Amino acid sequence: MAKDRLLKALNLEYTEAIPQTETLEHPAYIKKITGIDPFEQPCEALKAAAQKLDLDWIYSLPKRAYKFEPGETKKQLDSDSFVSEWGFTGSTWHVDTHFEDEEQVLSYDPFAQYSSMDELRRSIRAGLQATLDDQARMGDSAVVTGLYYTTLFQWFILTFGWEMFLVTAGSEPERFKHTLQLFADMSVEHAKAWAESDIPFFFCHDDVAITRGLVFSKQWYIENLFPHYERIFAEIKKVGKKIIFVSDGNYTELVDDIFAAGADGILFDWTFDLDSTLKKYGKNKVLIGNADTQVLTFGTMEDVKKEVMRCVNAGREYPGYIMKCSNDLPHNIPLDNIACYFDTFRENRIRR
C-alpha cells in the first residue's frame, strides 16, 4: 500500500518503488482521470485522483473550491481577505493593515486573541482532528498529514506583512527577540498537540528564503531562529516522530542547521542542486522534491520526460528520496504535460 511505502521511506527503508507526493491543483487533469468535477466535488475528486495516481502522501482533502472567470485573478472574501486563482481551491490571503509602525509590532501578543490557554489548545486540536478525519476518508491508500504552516518565520510574514517584519527586525533587533519568543511559544503549543495526535509525523513550513537565497544574513537565522526551532522540534522528538521541513526558495545555506535543530527531512524546490544534496544527505535524511514546475508549464513533453528522469535517476538509489514537483501542479500546466509527468514517473518509479 502507498501509505506503508511512504512510512518506510521516512524510516530510510528501501521500497520497490519511489514514493510520491504532489500538491495537485489541476482541475482539468483531475476531471480527466476521475470523471469527477473538482469544482463541484473537491474532496471526492482529489481523493479519487490520489488513489488513481497511487500517491503516497497528501496534505489534506479540500472542502471548497473557487471557480474563476476568464481574466479574473482574485475574489474578495471580506474587507481583509481575498482568494487568488490557484488550481481549484485558490490561495487565501489575509491583509492586515493594523501594523503601521515598529511599536505596534513589538507590542503585539499572539496569545491575546484567546480567552485562555484551554481555548487555544481546543482550537489547535480541532485543526488536527480535521486532518485525522481526512485520513479516515483516505483510508490506507495514502498518508494525510496536514501542514503546520507557521513554524516561526512565517508567523511574522503573515501577521505583520513583509515590510513591517523586516523593518522591525532590522531596526529593533534586541526588542524583536521578545516577539520571536512569543511566537515560538505559540508554535510549541502546536507541536505539543501534534505530538499527542495520531498524525504520523510533523510536517512544518517556514518560508525562510526566496528564489535568490536568504532574506537575512545566515548569522541572523543562527541567532534568532534555530534556538527556537530546537525547542519546537523537541516536543515532536520526545514521542519519536519524524519531522519534515519545507520552505520555498533557495535555503541551501541553512540545511545543516535545520537538520541540527532536529529535522529528519526537507522538501526543497528546483533552486537546490539535487545531485549534491542527495550525495551529502541522501543516506541519512529524507529528501523530497526538486522537479521544476516551470518545465511542466513552459516546456515540451520531451522536456517534461527529461525532468522526471533527472529526478528519478538521481534519487532511485536513496531510500528516503520522495518524488514531488516542488512548486505544485496548478491549473495553468498544459494538460498533455501534466499527463506526461505522471505517466513518465509511473513507468519509471520502480527501483532497478
C-alpha positions in Angstrom: 0.0 0.0 0.0 1.1 3.6 -0.7 0.7 4.5 2.9 3.2 1.8 4.0 5.6 2.8 1.2 5.7 6.4 2.5 6.3 5.4 6.1 9.1 3.0 5.1 10.8 5.9 3.2 10.6 8.1 6.2 12.5 5.4 8.1 15.0 5.2 5.3 13.9 1.7 4.3 14.2 0.8 0.7 10.9 0.3 -1.2 10.4 -1.3 -4.5 9.0 1.9 -6.0 10.0 5.5 -5.3 7.2 7.2 -3.2 5.5 10.3 -4.5 3.7 13.3 -3.0 2.1 16.1 -5.0 0.0 19.2 -4.4 -2.4 18.5 -7.3 -4.4 21.6 -8.2 -5.1 20.9 -11.9 -8.9 20.6 -12.2 -8.9 19.6 -15.9 -6.5 16.7 -15.3 -8.3 15.6 -12.2 -11.6 15.5 -14.0 -10.0 13.7 -17.0 -8.6 10.8 -14.9 -11.5 10.5 -12.4 -14.6 11.8 -14.2 -15.3 14.0 -11.1 -15.6 17.8 -11.4 -13.3 19.2 -8.6 -15.2 22.5 -8.6 -18.4 20.6 -7.7 -16.9 17.8 -5.5 -13.4 18.9 -4.4 -13.0 16.3 -1.7 -14.2 13.4 -3.7 -12.2 14.5 -6.8 -8.9 14.8 -5.1 -9.3 11.5 -3.1 -10.1 9.7 -6.3 -7.2 11.3 -8.2 -4.7 10.4 -5.4 -5.9 6.8 -5.5 -5.8 6.7 -9.3 -2.2 8.1 -9.4 -1.1 5.9 -6.4 0.2 9.0 -4.5 1.7 8.1 -1.1 1.1 11.3 0.7 -1.3 14.2 0.5 -1.7 17.2 2.9 -5.5 17.4 3.0 -8.7 16.8 1.2 -10.3 20.2 0.1 -13.8 21.1 1.3 -14.4 24.0 -1.0 -13.4 25.2 -4.5 -13.3 28.6 -6.3 -14.0 28.9 -10.0 -12.6 32.0 -11.7 -14.0 33.6 -14.8 -11.6 34.3 -17.7 -9.4 37.3 -16.7 -10.5 37.1 -13.1 -7.5 36.7 -10.8 -8.9 37.2 -7.3 -12.2 37.1 -5.3 -12.7 39.4 -2.3 -13.9 37.3 0.7 -14.3 40.2 3.1 -12.7 43.6 3.8 -9.4 42.0 4.9 -9.3 38.7 3.0 -9.2 37.5 -0.6 -8.6 34.4 -2.6 -6.4 34.4 -5.7 -6.6 31.9 -8.5 -4.6 28.8 -7.8 -5.9 25.5 -9.2 -9.4 24.8 -7.9 -9.0 25.6 -4.2 -7.5 29.0 -4.6 -4.9 30.7 -2.4 -6.4 32.6 0.5 -4.7 35.8 1.9 -5.5 38.0 4.8 -4.3 41.6 4.5 -3.7 43.1 7.9 -3.4 46.9 7.8 -3.3 47.1 11.6 0.5 47.4 11.9 1.8 50.8 10.9 5.0 51.2 12.9 7.5 49.2 14.9 5.9 49.8 18.3 2.7 48.2 17.2 4.6 45.2 16.0 6.7 44.9 19.2 3.6 45.3 21.5 1.6 42.5 19.7 0.8 39.4 21.7 -0.4 36.4 19.6 -2.0 34.8 22.7 -4.2 37.8 23.4 -6.9 36.6 20.9 -7.6 33.6 23.1 -9.6 33.9 26.3 -7.4 31.2 27.9 -4.8 28.6 27.1 -7.6 26.0 27.1 -9.3 27.8 24.3 -6.1 27.9 22.2 -5.5 24.2 22.8 -9.0 23.3 21.8 -8.6 25.3 18.6 -5.3 23.5 17.8 -6.8 20.1 18.5 -9.8 20.9 16.2 -7.5 21.6 13.3 -5.6 18.4 13.9 -8.9 16.4 14.1 -9.8 17.8 10.6 -6.6 16.1 9.3 -7.4 12.9 11.1 -10.9 13.0 9.6 -9.3 13.3 6.1 -7.1 10.4 6.9 -10.1 8.3 7.7 -11.7 9.3 4.4 -8.4 8.4 2.6 -8.0 5.1 4.4 -4.8 3.2 3.8 -4.3 4.4 0.3 -2.2 7.5 1.3 -0.9 9.3 4.4 -2.6 12.6 5.2 -0.7 14.9 7.5 -1.9 18.5 7.2 0.8 21.1 7.3 1.9 23.3 10.1 2.4 26.5 8.1 3.8 28.9 10.6 6.7 27.3 12.3 8.2 30.7 13.2 9.5 32.9 10.4 6.1 32.6 8.6 4.2 34.0 11.6 5.9 37.4 11.0 5.2 37.4 7.3 1.5 36.6 7.8 0.9 38.7 10.9 2.9 41.9 10.2 3.5 41.7 6.4 7.0 41.6 4.9 7.7 45.3 5.2 6.9 45.7 8.9 8.5 42.4 9.8 11.8 43.4 8.0 11.8 47.0 9.3 11.2 46.0 12.9 13.6 43.0 13.0 16.2 45.2 11.4 15.8 48.4 13.4 15.0 46.8 16.8 16.9 43.5 16.9 17.1 43.2 20.7 13.4 44.1 21.3 12.3 41.8 18.5 13.7 38.9 20.4 10.7 39.1 22.7 8.4 38.9 19.7 10.3 35.8 18.5 9.9 34.2 21.9 6.1 34.8 22.0 5.5 33.3 18.6 7.9 30.4 19.3 5.8 29.7 22.4 2.7 29.6 20.2 4.4 27.0 17.9 5.5 25.0 20.9 1.8 24.6 21.8 1.1 23.4 18.3 4.0 21.0 18.4 2.8 19.5 21.7 -0.7 18.9 20.3 0.8 17.4 17.1 3.0 15.1 19.2 0.0 13.9 21.1 -2.1 13.3 18.0 -2.2 10.2 15.7 -0.7 12.1 12.8 2.4 10.0 12.0 4.9 12.8 11.5 5.3 16.6 11.8 5.2 18.4 8.5 6.2 22.0 9.1 6.7 25.1 6.9 8.6 28.4 7.1 9.4 30.5 4.1 12.9 31.3 5.3 14.3 32.1 1.8 13.3 33.4 -1.6 14.5 32.2 -5.0 17.8 34.1 -4.9 18.6 33.0 -1.3 18.2 34.0 2.3 16.3 37.1 3.4 18.6 37.9 6.3 22.3 37.0 6.9 22.9 33.4 7.9 24.0 34.6 11.3 20.6 36.1 11.9 18.9 32.7 11.5 21.5 31.0 13.7 21.0 33.5 16.5 17.3 34.2 16.2 15.6 31.2 14.6 17.3 27.9 15.2 17.3 28.0 19.1 13.5 28.2 18.9 13.4 25.5 16.2 15.2 23.2 18.6 12.6 24.0 21.3 9.7 23.5 18.9 11.1 20.3 17.4 11.9 18.9 20.8 8.2 18.3 21.5 8.0 16.1 18.5 11.2 14.3 19.1 10.1 13.3 22.7 7.5 11.0 21.2 9.8 9.6 18.4 8.0 11.1 15.5 9.8 12.3 12.3 10.0 16.0 11.3 9.8 17.1 7.7 10.6 20.8 7.0 9.7 22.7 3.9 10.4 26.3 2.7 10.1 28.0 -0.7 13.3 29.4 -2.2 16.9 28.5 -2.0 17.7 27.8 1.6 20.7 25.5 0.9 22.8 27.5 3.3 20.6 26.6 6.2 20.1 22.8 5.6 22.8 21.7 8.0 21.3 23.9 10.8 17.8 22.7 10.1 18.9 19.1 10.5 20.9 20.0 13.6 17.8 21.6 15.1 16.1 18.2 14.8 14.5 17.8 11.3 14.7 14.4 9.7 14.0 15.5 6.2 13.4 18.5 3.9 11.2 19.3 0.9 13.0 21.6 -1.5 12.5 23.2 -4.9 14.4 23.5 -8.1 16.8 26.1 -6.7 18.7 23.3 -5.0 21.3 21.2 -6.7 19.7 17.7 -6.5 22.8 15.6 -7.1 24.9 17.4 -4.4 22.0 17.4 -1.9 21.5 13.7 -2.3 25.2 13.0 -2.1 25.6 14.9 1.1 22.4 13.9 2.9 20.7 11.1 1.0 21.9 8.2 3.1 20.7 9.6 6.4 17.9 12.0 5.7 14.5 12.2 3.9 14.8 14.4 0.7 11.7 15.4 -1.2 11.1 17.2 -4.5 13.2 19.2 -6.9 11.2 18.6 -10.0 10.6 22.1 -11.6 7.0 23.3 -12.2 8.3 25.7 -14.8 9.4 22.9 -17.0 5.9 21.4 -16.9 4.4 24.8 -17.6 6.6 26.1 -20.4 8.4 23.1 -21.7 7.6 20.4 -24.3 6.6 16.9 -23.4 10.1 15.8 -24.1 11.4 18.4 -21.6 8.9 17.0 -19.0 10.2 13.5 -19.6 13.8 14.6 -19.1 12.8 16.5 -15.9 11.2 13.4 -14.4 14.0 11.1 -15.4 16.6 13.6 -14.0 14.9 13.3 -10.5 14.2 9.6 -10.8 17.7 8.7 -11.9 19.3 10.8 -9.2 17.0 9.7 -6.4 16.4 6.0 -7.0 19.4 4.7 -5.0 18.4 6.7 -1.9 15.8 5.1 0.3 14.5 8.5 1.6 14.0 10.2 -1.7 10.4 11.1 -2.5 9.3 12.5 -5.8 7.5 15.8 -5.9 7.0 18.8 -8.3 8.1 21.3 -5.7 6.2 24.3 -6.7 3.0 22.3 -7.0 0.8 21.3 -10.0 -1.5 24.2 -10.7 -4.2 24.8 -13.4 -2.0 26.5 -15.9 0.2 23.5 -16.8 -0.8 22.2 -20.3 -2.9 19.1 -20.0 -0.6 16.9 -22.1 2.4 18.0 -20.0 0.9 17.1 -16.6 -0.3 13.7 -18.0 3.2 13.2 -19.3 4.7 14.0 -15.9 2.6 11.3 -14.1 2.9 8.8 -16.9 6.6 9.0 -17.1 7.1 8.8 -13.3 4.7 5.8 -13.1 6.6 4.0 -15.8 10.0 4.6 -14.2 9.4 4.7 -10.4 10.5 1.1 -9.8 14.0 0.9 -8.5 16.4 -1.1 -10.6 
